[in-house]
Amino acid sequence: MAEQFKILVVDDEAQMRDLLVSNLEKEAYVTTTATNGQEAIDKIQQDTFHLILLDVMMPEMDGLTACMRIREFSNVPIIMLTARSDELDRIHGLKIGADDYITKPFSPRELLARIEATLRRSHRFAVDQSASLSIGKLELDTESRSVHVSGKPVSLTRKEFDLLHLFVQHNDKVFSREQLLDQIWGADYIGNLRTVDTHIKTLRLKLGEAGGAIQTVWGIGYKFEEV
């Protein structure tokens, strides 16, 4: 591995933490651990991590609450770990800012593949950015990853920002759902096209008067067109 990545492993079960750390360190990742959401938040505020593995079911502060709190101050990639396979749970996790979801039990190979894919996407967006983009009532600052509509700040999750950034960079280009899934979630993402629709719907609502710029092209996908 050319670059050494630092991963925070957050799980209240010691056996699971040890298993995750063992598999990660075999691949030359640097690891730190936390046993609950609050401890994870404290460590993220004190140190720099490239990715967070965050268990959902934990005492004191669960993973979903921790994810929302982390997104208030950080865009670090988050992969949620859960024993629950319900689709609504996964959609909720993605909507509040998680980058990916993996259901227990999982194979080490699958987990490592998802980590590598998430890190590739994160690194690509960190490098491939111009400082500021403006179109119509919309302004994006890619260094601070901030968005303003008519001068008012809009809070977006990592995936929502990445979608909007892609649309603005390619104004009037039509993207299929498959293309968006590949560009934003990566070719290795294991999920369905509804993930794209869910994020687009939420993004439109958050953008308010500028949300209409994200237009549905029936039978194909979506495009961004200044309104």
N, C-alpha and C positions, 0 to 999 in steps of 0.2 A: 504494500500500500504506500503510494508516493507521499501522501499527506496523512499525518496522524490525527485522527478525529477523537474528540472527547465526548463521551456519552454518559448522561445521568440516568441511572436505573432506579426507578421508583416502584417499590412493591413492599407490602407489609409482611409477606411470607419469606422467611430467611432462605428456605430451600430454593424457591423460585429466583430470588436475587442471586444466590450463589451460582445457580445454573446459567442464568443470563450472563453474569460477569465472566464465568468460565468460557462460554462460547464466544463472547466478544473479545476477550483478551487473546484467545487463540488466533483471532484475525487481526491482532495488533491494535485494536481500539483501546484507548485509555478510558477507564471507567471510574465513576464515583457513584455511591448509592445513597438512597434516602428511603425511609420507611413509611412516610405518609406525605400528603399533599403540601402541608405547611412546611415541613422540612425541605421538600423539593424547592418550594418558592424561595426559602431563605438561601439555599445554595445557589440557585440561579441568579439571585441578586448579588451574590458575592463572587461568582466565578463565571467564566465563559464556557458554554457547551455548544457542540455542533448539533446535538440531537438529544431528545428526551424520550425514554421508554417509560410510559406512565400507566400504571395499573388503575383500573376503574374502581374496584371495590376495595376501599381501605378505610381504617378507622380515623377519627379526628377530622380529616378532610379527604373526601373521595376524589378520584381522578378527574371527574367531570368539573367539579368545582375548582380544582387546582388548574385545570386547563383554561377555564374562563379567567381566573386570576392572573395566570401567566401571560395571557394574551393582552392584558391591560398594559404590560410594559415590555414584552418581548415577542419577537417573531421566530424564535428558535423552533425548528421542526419538532413536532410531537407525534409519536406513534402510540396509540392507546392499546393497552392489553386488557382483554376482557374474557370472562367465562360465559358471557351472555351473547347469543348469536342473533338476537332479535334485530330485524332491519331498522326499526324505528330508533333503537338505541344507537346504532352505527350512524344513522343520518344525523341524530342529535349531536353526537360527538364531532362529526365533521362540520356541522353548522356553527359550533361554538369555537372552532379553530384548530381541531386536530387535523394533521396532514394525512394520516392513515390509521387503519384499525386492523388488528389481528386478533382472532378468537382462539382462546385456549381450548384444548391443547394444540400446540403448533409445533412444527418441526424446526430445529435450529436452522436448516437450510432455507426454509421459507422466511423466517425472521431476518436472517442475514441478507437475503435478497431484497427484502422490503427496505431494510436500513440503507443498503447501498443505493437503491433507486431513489430514496428520499434525499439522501445526501447529494447525489448527482443533480437532482432538480434544484435543491437549495443552492448549491455552488454555482449552477448555471445562471440562476436569476441574480445572484450576488454579483457576478462578473458582467453579465450582459445587460447593463442598464445605463441609459443616459441620465443626467442629473435631474432634469425637470421636463415634464410634458404638459402641454396645455391645449385643450380643444373645447371650444364653446364655453360653457359654464364650469367646465371640469378642469381641475389642476391636480397633477400628480407629482410628488417629489419622491423619486426612486431611492434617494439616499436615506431619507427618514421614513420611507414607505408610508407617507401621509397623503391623504386625499381631501380636497376641498371642492365643494359645489357652491358656486356663487359666493365664495369667500368663507363659507361655513365648513368646519371640519367634519369629516365622515369617518367613523371607525369601521375598519374592515378587517376580516381575518386574513391570514396569509394567502389562502387559496383565492379568496375574493379579490384581493389586491392583484395577485398574479394574473387572474382572468382579465381584470380591467386593464392592466398594463399591456397584456397581449392584444386586446381589442384596440386600444388607443394607438399602439405601435403600427397596427395594420388596419387603419380606418377604412371602412367600406369593404373589407375582405370578408367573404363568407367562410365560416368554419363549420365543419360538420361536428356532431357530438363526439365522434370517434377522434377527430383531430384535436379537439379541446382536451379530451381525456388523456391523449398521448402527450400533448404539449405541457399540460399543467400537472397531471398526476403521474405521467410517465408510462412508457410501454409495458413496464413490469407491474403496473397497478392491477390488482385483482378486484374488480367491482363491476357495476353496471352503469349504463348511460344515464340512469335517473340521478346519479350523483351530480352530473353536469347540470341537469334541469333544476335540481334543488338549489345549487349554488347560484345559478343565473337568477332564479326567482328572488332569492334573498338579496342579491347584489342590486337588482333593480329597485327593490323596496328601500334599501339603504341610501341609494343615490337620489331618491326623491324625484325632483323635477328633471334631473339629468338621466334618470333610469330609462326613459323612453329611447335613448340613443342605442341601447342594446336591443336589437330587433330580431324577431323570430323569422327565419326564412323557412316557410313550411315545406316539410319533406326533406330538408337538408340540415339545417342547424341554426346558427346565429351569426349576426354581423353587428358591427358598431358603425353608426352613421350619425354625424352631428345633427342635433335638432335645435 
